[in-house]
Amino acid sequence: MGKKGKKEKKVKGAEKTAAKMEKKVSKRSKREEEDLEALIAEFQNLDAKKTQVVETTCPPPSPRLNASFSAHPEKDELILFGGELFNGKKTYLYNDLYFYNIKKNSWVKSEIPNPPPPRCSHQAVVVPQGGGQLWVFGGEFASPNGEQFYHYKDLWVLHLATHTWENIKAPGGPSGRSGHRMVLSKRQLLVFGGFHESTRDFIYYNDVYSFSLDTFTWSRLAPSGSAPCPRSACQMTSTPDGTGVIIYGGYSKVRVKKDVEKGTIHSDMFLLKREGKDGQEKWSWSRVSPSGNKPPPRSGFSLAVGPAGRAVLFGGVCDEEEEETLEGDFYNDLYLYDTVKNRWFPGQLRGNKTEKKKRRRGKKGGAEGEGAGKEGEGGDLKDLTEVIKEIVTEDGTVMTIKEVIPGAQEEEEEDEEEEEEEEEDDDGSASAPLVEPCPRSSAMATVRQGKLYLYGGMFEVGDRQFTLNDFYCLDLHKMDRWETLVEMDPKTQEWLEESESEDEEEEEEEEAKGPEGEEEEEESEEESEDEEDEEEHPAVQEGENVTDYQIRTEQYWIGLARANMGADAKDKKVAKVALAMAKVFYEDQ
């Protein structure tokens, strides 16, 4: 009795502490949320002027992350809503709505009167009733300077048959939050976790709410057993029999001392199970110990539910956190969790024996930036033999889009092992490099007809954050190859440094001088372009392959990369960029 009573006191104490913290965060954030409410109201006033549905065939959506991506329950369509973009100076939040026609490979932007205000890190769930409905809950809105946050607690439904938005006003729901998870379980929406953040404080949640699709009412569940610790951005998957949900992983942070926060990436797993008849349900938490190969710890992974109740996990980032810096590994690997067998296994593509490489992350930053991780893999130019593809943005930043193949000796050994198989391959496709999405976090993923669709997300090079708008598809039955539906456009990779605002002011002053100043500016630009054209890189020798060229000119390209990246850049990162620059120049010749 003594132990049980002590445990109950401990639980109640934790609940009381959480309640105090929530009140503290709510109080401090109330003022800044009030400031943002006026801005949100302006957006809603503009949207209220729209009186009819306007649908326009359009290019793919702009780069973004933390949007919702859902499969239509009846049509071969995908639905993308909201999201965010940060370009180094300004934060953009969206409430635009796109439909992707799978058969036609085409996008339509649908402007529907009175939509939810702009947001990111919300949750959306599709249900089949009424010709199909898209339910949206919560999320956050940030001020353009990214210093203030508003956390939504509103619930919306998009009626897909009539293309109308409806705001569902039901009391007793979860508090304002983002990064939570929501799934359909029988005839109810289950919401778990998330976080609420103000300028100075934050709180993470582990509460569970249920919204009945029959009565349109909220209820807070009180499951027995030991619940997962508070977290956001976890995996939440309904069990195939509809009796519960699986929770895996997630991220949270705590304040260890004033102005010092520590992030934690969770890799534990729980089952929230329902028992009893409708209306008399009892819920319970229990810890799950899956078999197989679990994913290495990470946050920001993408999740979708595939055939046979298998949860598909893609990519993410694992960070190494210090007081002043944040370094992390970005992933582009696949893991599948079988909810029936309670087993993890890696999703290997056929013929893809290339070792997965990791993308290093730059300086500490971001609203949900993320926990402790492993040191990345580096190496000099001689350790790497071939860059399959590189993209260079207009400002010269190099982005690796596919994989770097390891050392030549290792490659030769693999070739010898596979030589017989390649001889039997009539079309020689086995030796062709496989297309893969580049490593990233916070991408949007969904499954339709057994195919995984992946859109956008972000990764970082140094202290620059690149937001993507590329689009891929993978057949989960065949698991043979990624199909590129939209290639990444380097022109969309905008990053504005803080110093650029000073440059813009100087340009404005020059423009104010009149035509003479403009002519002088144009002449100076032409002279600088001529000087750049005159700069000679080491020439490619006749018959020289890319590997030989990279090794021969290694020091030149390292020097050039060091000059561009600064003295503080790490040697391993400089070597990788130098390798890429040499490869790009070689291919241009």
Secondary structure as a PSIPRED ss2 file (coil, helix, strand):
# PSIPRED VFORMAT (PSIPRED V4.0)

   1 M C   1.000  0.000  0.000
   2 G H   0.000  1.000  0.000
   3 K H   0.000  1.000  0.000
   4 K H   0.000  1.000  0.000
   5 G H   0.000  1.000  0.000
   6 K H   0.000  1.000  0.000
   7 K H   0.000  1.000  0.000
   8 E H   0.000  1.000  0.000
   9 K H   0.000  1.000  0.000
  10 K H   0.000  1.000  0.000
  11 V H   0.000  1.000  0.000
  12 K H   0.000  1.000  0.000
  13 G H   0.000  1.000  0.000
  14 A H   0.000  1.000  0.000
  15 E H   0.000  1.000  0.000
  16 K H   0.000  1.000  0.000
  17 T H   0.000  1.000  0.000
  18 A H   0.000  1.000  0.000
  19 A H   0.000  1.000  0.000
  20 K H   0.000  1.000  0.000
  21 M H   0.000  1.000  0.000
  22 E H   0.000  1.000  0.000
  23 K H   0.000  1.000  0.000
  24 K H   0.000  1.000  0.000
  25 V H   0.000  1.000  0.000
  26 S H   0.000  1.000  0.000
  27 K H   0.000  1.000  0.000
  28 R H   0.000  1.000  0.000
  29 S H   0.000  1.000  0.000
  30 K H   0.000  1.000  0.000
  31 R H   0.000  1.000  0.000
  32 E H   0.000  1.000  0.000
  33 E H   0.000  1.000  0.000
  34 E H   0.000  1.000  0.000
  35 D H   0.000  1.000  0.000
  36 L H   0.000  1.000  0.000
  37 E H   0.000  1.000  0.000
  38 A H   0.000  1.000  0.000
  39 L H   0.000  1.000  0.000
  40 I H   0.000  1.000  0.000
  41 A H   0.000  1.000  0.000
  42 E H   0.000  1.000  0.000
  43 F H   0.000  1.000  0.000
  44 Q H   0.000  1.000  0.000
  45 N H   0.000  1.000  0.000
  46 L H   0.000  1.000  0.000
  47 D H   0.000  1.000  0.000
  48 A H   0.000  1.000  0.000
  49 K C   1.000  0.000  0.000
  50 K C   1.000  0.000  0.000
  51 T C   1.000  0.000  0.000
  52 Q C   1.000  0.000  0.000
  53 V C   1.000  0.000  0.000
  54 V E   0.000  0.000  1.000
  55 E E   0.000  0.000  1.000
  56 T E   0.000  0.000  1.000
  57 T E   0.000  0.000  1.000
  58 C E   0.000  0.000  1.000
  59 P C   1.000  0.000  0.000
  60 P C   1.000  0.000  0.000
  61 P C   1.000  0.000  0.000
  62 S C   1.000  0.000  0.000
  63 P C   1.000  0.000  0.000
  64 R C   1.000  0.000  0.000
  65 L E   0.000  0.000  1.000
  66 N C   1.000  0.000  0.000
  67 A C   1.000  0.000  0.000
  68 S E   0.000  0.000  1.000
  69 F E   0.000  0.000  1.000
  70 S E   0.000  0.000  1.000
  71 A E   0.000  0.000  1.000
  72 H C   1.000  0.000  0.000
  73 P C   1.000  0.000  0.000
  74 E C   1.000  0.000  0.000
  75 K C   1.000  0.000  0.000
  76 D C   1.000  0.000  0.000
  77 E E   0.000  0.000  1.000
  78 L E   0.000  0.000  1.000
  79 I E   0.000  0.000  1.000
  80 L E   0.000  0.000  1.000
  81 F E   0.000  0.000  1.000
  82 G E   0.000  0.000  1.000
  83 G E   0.000  0.000  1.000
  84 E E   0.000  0.000  1.000
  85 L E   0.000  0.000  1.000
  86 F E   0.000  0.000  1.000
  87 N C   1.000  0.000  0.000
  88 G C   1.000  0.000  0.000
  89 K C   1.000  0.000  0.000
  90 K C   1.000  0.000  0.000
  91 T E   0.000  0.000  1.000
  92 Y E   0.000  0.000  1.000
  93 L E   0.000  0.000  1.000
  94 Y E   0.000  0.000  1.000
  95 N E   0.000  0.000  1.000
  96 D E   0.000  0.000  1.000
  97 L E   0.000  0.000  1.000
  98 Y E   0.000  0.000  1.000
  99 F E   0.000  0.000  1.000
 100 Y E   0.000  0.000  1.000
 101 N E   0.000  0.000  1.000
 102 I C   1.000  0.000  0.000
 103 K C   1.000  0.000  0.000
 104 K C   1.000  0.000  0.000
 105 N C   1.000  0.000  0.000
 106 S E   0.000  0.000  1.000
 107 W E   0.000  0.000  1.000
 108 V E   0.000  0.000  1.000
 109 K E   0.000  0.000  1.000
 110 S E   0.000  0.000  1.000
 111 E E   0.000  0.000  1.000
 112 I C   1.000  0.000  0.000
 113 P C   1.000  0.000  0.000
 114 N C   1.000  0.000  0.000
 115 P C   1.000  0.000  0.000
 116 P C   1.000  0.000  0.000
 117 P C   1.000  0.000  0.000
 118 P C   1.000  0.000  0.000
 119 R C   1.000  0.000  0.000
 120 C E   0.000  0.000  1.000
 121 S C   1.000  0.000  0.000
 122 H C   1.000  0.000  0.000
 123 Q E   0.000  0.000  1.000
 124 A E   0.000  0.000  1.000
 125 V E   0.000  0.000  1.000
 126 V E   0.000  0.000  1.000
 127 V E   0.000  0.000  1.000
 128 P C   1.000  0.000  0.000
 129 Q H   0.000  1.000  0.000
 130 G H   0.000  1.000  0.000
 131 G H   0.000  1.000  0.000
 132 G C   1.000  0.000  0.000
 133 Q E   0.000  0.000  1.000
 134 L E   0.000  0.000  1.000
 135 W E   0.000  0.000  1.000
 136 V E   0.000  0.000  1.000
 137 F E   0.000  0.000  1.000
 138 G C   1.000  0.000  0.000
 139 G C   1.000  0.000  0.000
 140 E E   0.000  0.000  1.000
 141 F E   0.000  0.000  1.000
 142 A E   0.000  0.000  1.000
 143 S C   1.000  0.000  0.000
 144 P C   1.000  0.000  0.000
 145 N C   1.000  0.000  0.000
 146 G C   1.000  0.000  0.000
 147 E C   1.000  0.000  0.000
 148 Q C   1.000  0.000  0.000
 149 F E   0.000  0.000  1.000
 150 Y E   0.000  0.000  1.000
 151 H E   0.000  0.000  1.000
 152 Y C   1.000  0.000  0.000
 153 K C   1.000  0.000  0.000
 154 D C   1.000  0.000  0.000
 155 L E   0.000  0.000  1.000
 156 W E   0.000  0.000  1.000
 157 V E   0.000  0.000  1.000
 158 L E   0.000  0.000  1.000
 159 H E   0.000  0.000  1.000
 160 L C   1.000  0.000  0.000
 161 A C   1.000  0.000  0.000
 162 T C   1.000  0.000  0.000
 163 H C   1.000  0.000  0.000
 164 T E   0.000  0.000  1.000
 165 W E   0.000  0.000  1.000
 166 E E   0.000  0.000  1.000
 167 N E   0.000  0.000  1.000
 168 I E   0.000  0.000  1.000
 169 K C   1.000  0.000  0.000
 170 A C   1.000  0.000  0.000
 171 P C   1.000  0.000  0.000
 172 G C   1.000  0.000  0.000
 173 G C   1.000  0.000  0.000
 174 P C   1.000  0.000  0.000
 175 S C   1.000  0.000  0.000
 176 G C   1.000  0.000  0.000
 177 R C   1.000  0.000  0.000
 178 S E   0.000  0.000  1.000
 179 G C   1.000  0.000  0.000
 180 H C   1.000  0.000  0.000
 181 R E   0.000  0.000  1.000
 182 M E   0.000  0.000  1.000
 183 V E   0.000  0.000  1.000
 184 L E   0.000  0.000  1.000
 185 S E   0.000  0.000  1.000
 186 K C   1.000  0.000  0.000
 187 R C   1.000  0.000  0.000
 188 Q E   0.000  0.000  1.000
 189 L E   0.000  0.000  1.000
 190 L E   0.000  0.000  1.000
 191 V E   0.000  0.000  1.000
 192 F E   0.000  0.000  1.000
 193 G E   0.000  0.000  1.000
 194 G E   0.000  0.000  1.000
 195 F E   0.000  0.000  1.000
 196 H E   0.000  0.000  1.000
 197 E E   0.000  0.000  1.000
 198 S C   1.000  0.000  0.000
 199 T C   1.000  0.000  0.000
 200 R C   1.000  0.000  0.000
 201 D C   1.000  0.000  0.000
 202 F E   0.000  0.000  1.000
 203 I E   0.000  0.000  1.000
 204 Y E   0.000  0.000  1.000
 205 Y E   0.000  0.000  1.000
 206 N E   0.000  0.000  1.000
 207 D E   0.000  0.000  1.000
 208 V E   0.000  0.000  1.000
 209 Y E   0.000  0.000  1.000
 210 S E   0.000  0.000  1.000
 211 F E   0.000  0.000  1.000
 212 S E   0.000  0.000  1.000
 213 L C   1.000  0.000  0.000
 214 D C   1.000  0.000  0.000
 215 T C   1.000  0.000  0.000
 216 F C   1.000  0.000  0.000
 217 T C   1.000  0.000  0.000
 218 W E   0.000  0.000  1.000
 219 S E   0.000  0.000  1.000
 220 R E   0.000  0.000  1.000
 221 L C   1.000  0.000  0.000
 222 A C   1.000  0.000  0.000
 223 P C   1.000  0.000  0.000
 224 S E   0.000  0.000  1.000
 225 G C   1.000  0.000  0.000
 226 S C   1.000  0.000  0.000
 227 A C   1.000  0.000  0.000
 228 P C   1.000  0.000  0.000
 229 C C   1.000  0.000  0.000
 230 P C   1.000  0.000  0.000
 231 R C   1.000  0.000  0.000
 232 S E   0.000  0.000  1.000
 233 A C   1.000  0.000  0.000
 234 C C   1.000  0.000  0.000
 235 Q E   0.000  0.000  1.000
 236 M E   0.000  0.000  1.000
 237 T E   0.000  0.000  1.000
 238 S E   0.000  0.000  1.000
 239 T C   1.000  0.000  0.000
 240 P C   1.000  0.000  0.000
 241 D C   1.000  0.000  0.000
 242 G C   1.000  0.000  0.000
 243 T C   1.000  0.000  0.000
 244 G E   0.000  0.000  1.000
 245 V E   0.000  0.000  1.000
 246 I E   0.000  0.000  1.000
 247 I E   0.000  0.000  1.000
 248 Y E   0.000  0.000  1.000
 249 G E   0.000  0.000  1.000
 250 G E   0.000  0.000  1.000
 251 Y E   0.000  0.000  1.000
 252 S E   0.000  0.000  1.000
 253 K E   0.000  0.000  1.000
 254 V E   0.000  0.000  1.000
 255 R E   0.000  0.000  1.000
 256 V E   0.000  0.000  1.000
 257 K E   0.000  0.000  1.000
 258 K C   1.000  0.000  0.000
 259 D C   1.000  0.000  0.000
 260 V E   0.000  0.000  1.000
 261 E E   0.000  0.000  1.000
 262 K E   0.000  0.000  1.000
 263 G E   0.000  0.000  1.000
 264 T E   0.000  0.000  1.000
 265 I E   0.000  0.000  1.000
 266 H E   0.000  0.000  1.000
 267 S E   0.000  0.000  1.000
 268 D E   0.000  0.000  1.000
 269 M E   0.000  0.000  1.000
 270 F E   0.000  0.000  1.000
 271 L E   0.000  0.000  1.000
 272 L E   0.000  0.000  1.000
 273 K E   0.000  0.000  1.000
 274 R E   0.000  0.000  1.000
 275 E E   0.000  0.000  1.000
 276 G C   1.000  0.000  0.000
 277 K C   1.000  0.000  0.000
 278 D C   1.000  0.000  0.000
 279 G C   1.000  0.000  0.000
 280 Q C   1.000  0.000  0.000
 281 E C   1.000  0.000  0.000
 282 K E   0.000  0.000  1.000
 283 W E   0.000  0.000  1.000
 284 S E   0.000  0.000  1.000
 285 W E   0.000  0.000  1.000
 286 S E   0.000  0.000  1.000
 287 R E   0.000  0.000  1.000
 288 V C   1.000  0.000  0.000
 289 S C   1.000  0.000  0.000
 290 P C   1.000  0.000  0.000
 291 S E   0.000  0.000  1.000
 292 G E   0.000  0.000  1.000
 293 N C   1.000  0.000  0.000
 294 K C   1.000  0.000  0.000
 295 P C   1.000  0.000  0.000
 296 P C   1.000  0.000  0.000
 297 P C   1.000  0.000  0.000
 298 R C   1.000  0.000  0.000
 299 S E   0.000  0.000  1.000
 300 G C   1.000  0.000  0.000
 301 F C   1.000  0.000  0.000
 302 S E   0.000  0.000  1.000
 303 L E   0.000  0.000  1.000
 304 A E   0.000  0.000  1.000
 305 V E   0.000  0.000  1.000
 306 G C   1.000  0.000  0.000
 307 P H   0.000  1.000  0.000
 308 A H   0.000  1.000  0.000
 309 G H   0.000  1.000  0.000
 310 R E   0.000  0.000  1.000
 311 A E   0.000  0.000  1.000
 312 V E   0.000  0.000  1.000
 313 L E   0.000  0.000  1.000
 314 F E   0.000  0.000  1.000
 315 G E   0.000  0.000  1.000
 316 G E   0.000  0.000  1.000
 317 V E   0.000  0.000  1.000
 318 C E   0.000  0.000  1.000
 319 D E   0.000  0.000  1.000
 320 E E   0.000  0.000  1.000
 321 E E   0.000  0.000  1.000
 322 E C   1.000  0.000  0.000
 323 E C   1.000  0.000  0.000
 324 E C   1.000  0.000  0.000
 325 T C   1.000  0.000  0.000
 326 L E   0.000  0.000  1.000
 327 E E   0.000  0.000  1.000
 328 G E   0.000  0.000  1.000
 329 D E   0.000  0.000  1.000
 330 F E   0.000  0.000  1.000
 331 Y E   0.000  0.000  1.000
 332 N E   0.000  0.000  1.000
 333 D E   0.000  0.000  1.000
 334 L E   0.000  0.000  1.000
 335 Y E   0.000  0.000  1.000
 336 L E   0.000  0.000  1.000
 337 Y E   0.000  0.000  1.000
 338 D E   0.000  0.000  1.000
 339 T C   1.000  0.000  0.000
 340 V C   1.000  0.000  0.000
 341 K C   1.000  0.000  0.000
 342 N C   1.000  0.000  0.000
 343 R E   0.000  0.000  1.000
 344 W E   0.000  0.000  1.000
 345 F E   0.000  0.000  1.000
 346 P E   0.000  0.000  1.000
 347 G C   1.000  0.000  0.000
 348 Q C   1.000  0.000  0.000
 349 L C   1.000  0.000  0.000
 350 R C   1.000  0.000  0.000
 351 G C   1.000  0.000  0.000
 352 N C   1.000  0.000  0.000
 353 K C   1.000  0.000  0.000
 354 T C   1.000  0.000  0.000
 355 E C   1.000  0.000  0.000
 356 K C   1.000  0.000  0.000
 357 K C   1.000  0.000  0.000
 358 K C   1.000  0.000  0.000
 359 R E   0.000  0.000  1.000
 360 R E   0.000  0.000  1.000
 361 R C   1.000  0.000  0.000
 362 G C   1.000  0.000  0.000
 363 K C   1.000  0.000  0.000
 364 K C   1.000  0.000  0.000
 365 G C   1.000  0.000  0.000
 366 G C   1.000  0.000  0.000
 367 A C   1.000  0.000  0.000
 368 E C   1.000  0.000  0.000
 369 G C   1.000  0.000  0.000
 370 E C   1.000  0.000  0.000
 371 G C   1.000  0.000  0.000
 372 A C   1.000  0.000  0.000
 373 G C   1.000  0.000  0.000
 374 K C   1.000  0.000  0.000
 375 E C   1.000  0.000  0.000
 376 G C   1.000  0.000  0.000
 377 E C   1.000  0.000  0.000
 378 G C   1.000  0.000  0.000
 379 G C   1.000  0.000  0.000
 380 D C   1.000  0.000  0.000
 381 L H   0.000  1.000  0.000
 382 K H   0.000  1.000  0.000
 383 D H   0.000  1.000  0.000
 384 L C   1.000  0.000  0.000
 385 T C   1.000  0.000  0.000
 386 E E   0.000  0.000  1.000
 387 V E   0.000  0.000  1.000
 388 I C   1.000  0.000  0.000
 389 K C   1.000  0.000  0.000
 390 E E   0.000  0.000  1.000
 391 I E   0.000  0.000  1.000
 392 V E   0.000  0.000  1.000
 393 T C   1.000  0.000  0.000
 394 E C   1.000  0.000  0.000
 395 D C   1.000  0.000  0.000
 396 G C   1.000  0.000  0.000
 397 T C   1.000  0.000  0.000
 398 V E   0.000  0.000  1.000
 399 M E   0.000  0.000  1.000
 400 T E   0.000  0.000  1.000
 401 I C   1.000  0.000  0.000
 402 K C   1.000  0.000  0.000
 403 E C   1.000  0.000  0.000
 404 V E   0.000  0.000  1.000
 405 I E   0.000  0.000  1.000
 406 P C   1.000  0.000  0.000
 407 G C   1.000  0.000  0.000
 408 A H   0.000  1.000  0.000
 409 Q H   0.000  1.000  0.000
 410 E H   0.000  1.000  0.000
 411 E H   0.000  1.000  0.000
 412 E H   0.000  1.000  0.000
 413 E H   0.000  1.000  0.000
 414 E H   0.000  1.000  0.000
 415 D H   0.000  1.000  0.000
 416 E H   0.000  1.000  0.000
 417 E H   0.000  1.000  0.000
 418 E H   0.000  1.000  0.000
 419 E H   0.000  1.000  0.000
 420 E H   0.000  1.000  0.000
 421 E H   0.000  1.000  0.000
 422 E H   0.000  1.000  0.000
 423 E H   0.000  1.000  0.000
 424 E H   0.000  1.000  0.000
 425 D C   1.000  0.000  0.000
 426 D C   1.000  0.000  0.000
 427 D C   1.000  0.000  0.000
 428 G C   1.000  0.000  0.000
 429 S H   0.000  1.000  0.000
 430 A H   0.000  1.000  0.000
 431 S H   0.000  1.000  0.000
 432 A C   1.000  0.000  0.000
 433 P C   1.000  0.000  0.000
 434 L C   1.000  0.000  0.000
 435 V C   1.000  0.000  0.000
 436 E C   1.000  0.000  0.000
 437 P C   1.000  0.000  0.000
 438 C C   1.000  0.000  0.000
 439 P C   1.000  0.000  0.000
 440 R C   1.000  0.000  0.000
 441 S E   0.000  0.000  1.000
 442 S C   1.000  0.000  0.000
 443 A C   1.000  0.000  0.000
 444 M E   0.000  0.000  1.000
 445 A E   0.000  0.000  1.000
 446 T E   0.000  0.000  1.000
 447 V E   0.000  0.000  1.000
 448 R E   0.000  0.000  1.000
 449 Q C   1.000  0.000  0.000
 450 G C   1.000  0.000  0.000
 451 K E   0.000  0.000  1.000
 452 L E   0.000  0.000  1.000
 453 Y E   0.000  0.000  1.000
 454 L E   0.000  0.000  1.000
 455 Y E   0.000  0.000  1.000
 456 G E   0.000  0.000  1.000
 457 G E   0.000  0.000  1.000
 458 M E   0.000  0.000  1.000
 459 F E   0.000  0.000  1.000
 460 E E   0.000  0.000  1.000
 461 V E   0.000  0.000  1.000
 462 G C   1.000  0.000  0.000
 463 D C   1.000  0.000  0.000
 464 R E   0.000  0.000  1.000
 465 Q E   0.000  0.000  1.000
 466 F E   0.000  0.000  1.000
 467 T E   0.000  0.000  1.000
 468 L E   0.000  0.000  1.000
 469 N E   0.000  0.000  1.000
 470 D E   0.000  0.000  1.000
 471 F E   0.000  0.000  1.000
 472 Y E   0.000  0.000  1.000
 473 C E   0.000  0.000  1.000
 474 L E   0.000  0.000  1.000
 475 D E   0.000  0.000  1.000
 476 L C   1.000  0.000  0.000
 477 H C   1.000  0.000  0.000
 478 K C   1.000  0.000  0.000
 479 M C   1.000  0.000  0.000
 480 D C   1.000  0.000  0.000
 481 R C   1.000  0.000  0.000
 482 W E   0.000  0.000  1.000
 483 E E   0.000  0.000  1.000
 484 T E   0.000  0.000  1.000
 485 L E   0.000  0.000  1.000
 486 V E   0.000  0.000  1.000
 487 E C   1.000  0.000  0.000
 488 M C   1.000  0.000  0.000
 489 D C   1.000  0.000  0.000
 490 P H   0.000  1.000  0.000
 491 K H   0.000  1.000  0.000
 492 T H   0.000  1.000  0.000
 493 Q C   1.000  0.000  0.000
 494 E C   1.000  0.000  0.000
 495 W C   1.000  0.000  0.000
 496 L C   1.000  0.000  0.000
 497 E C   1.000  0.000  0.000
 498 E C   1.000  0.000  0.000
 499 S C   1.000  0.000  0.000
 500 E H   0.000  1.000  0.000
 501 S H   0.000  1.000  0.000
 502 E H   0.000  1.000  0.000
 503 D H   0.000  1.000  0.000
 504 E H   0.000  1.000  0.000
 505 E H   0.000  1.000  0.000
 506 E H   0.000  1.000  0.000
 507 E H   0.000  1.000  0.000
 508 E H   0.000  1.000  0.000
 509 E H   0.000  1.000  0.000
 510 E H   0.000  1.000  0.000
 511 E H   0.000  1.000  0.000
 512 A H   0.000  1.000  0.000
 513 K C   1.000  0.000  0.000
 514 G C   1.000  0.000  0.000
 515 P H   0.000  1.000  0.000
 516 E H   0.000  1.000  0.000
 517 G H   0.000  1.000  0.000
 518 E H   0.000  1.000  0.000
 519 E H   0.000  1.000  0.000
 520 E H   0.000  1.000  0.000
 521 E H   0.000  1.000  0.000
 522 E H   0.000  1.000  0.000
 523 E H   0.000  1.000  0.000
 524 S H   0.000  1.000  0.000
 525 E H   0.000  1.000  0.000
 526 E H   0.000  1.000  0.000
 527 E H   0.000  1.000  0.000
 528 S H   0.000  1.000  0.000
 529 E H   0.000  1.000  0.000
 530 D H   0.000  1.000  0.000
 531 E H   0.000  1.000  0.000
 532 E H   0.000  1.000  0.000
 533 D H   0.000  1.000  0.000
 534 E H   0.000  1.000  0.000
 535 E C   1.000  0.000  0.000
 536 E C   1.000  0.000  0.000
 537 H C   1.000  0.000  0.000
 538 P C   1.000  0.000  0.000
 539 A C   1.000  0.000  0.000
 540 V C   1.000  0.000  0.000
 541 Q C   1.000  0.000  0.000
 542 E C   1.000  0.000  0.000
 543 G C   1.000  0.000  0.000
 544 E C   1.000  0.000  0.000
 545 N C   1.000  0.000  0.000
 546 V H   0.000  1.000  0.000
 547 T H   0.000  1.000  0.000
 548 D H   0.000  1.000  0.000
 549 Y H   0.000  1.000  0.000
 550 Q H   0.000  1.000  0.000
 551 I H   0.000  1.000  0.000
 552 R H   0.000  1.000  0.000
 553 T C   1.000  0.000  0.000
 554 E H   0.000  1.000  0.000
 555 Q H   0.000  1.000  0.000
 556 Y H   0.000  1.000  0.000
 557 W H   0.000  1.000  0.000
 558 I H   0.000  1.000  0.000
 559 G H   0.000  1.000  0.000
 560 L H   0.000  1.000  0.000
 561 A H   0.000  1.000  0.000
 562 R H   0.000  1.000  0.000
 563 A H   0.000  1.000  0.000
 564 N H   0.000  1.000  0.000
 565 M H   0.000  1.000  0.000
 566 G C   1.000  0.000  0.000
 567 A C   1.000  0.000  0.000
 568 D C   1.000  0.000  0.000
 569 A C   1.000  0.000  0.000
 570 K C   1.000  0.000  0.000
 571 D H   0.000  1.000  0.000
 572 K H   0.000  1.000  0.000
 573 K H   0.000  1.000  0.000
 574 V H   0.000  1.000  0.000
 575 A H   0.000  1.000  0.000
 576 K H   0.000  1.000  0.000
 577 V H   0.000  1.000  0.000
 578 A H   0.000  1.000  0.000
 579 L H   0.000  1.000  0.000
 580 A H   0.000  1.000  0.000
 581 M H   0.000  1.000  0.000
 582 A H   0.000  1.000  0.000
 583 K H   0.000  1.000  0.000
 584 V H   0.000  1.000  0.000
 585 F H   0.000  1.000  0.000
 586 Y H   0.000  1.000  0.000
 587 E H   0.000  1.000  0.000
 588 D H   0.000  1.000  0.000
 589 Q C   1.000  0.000  0.000
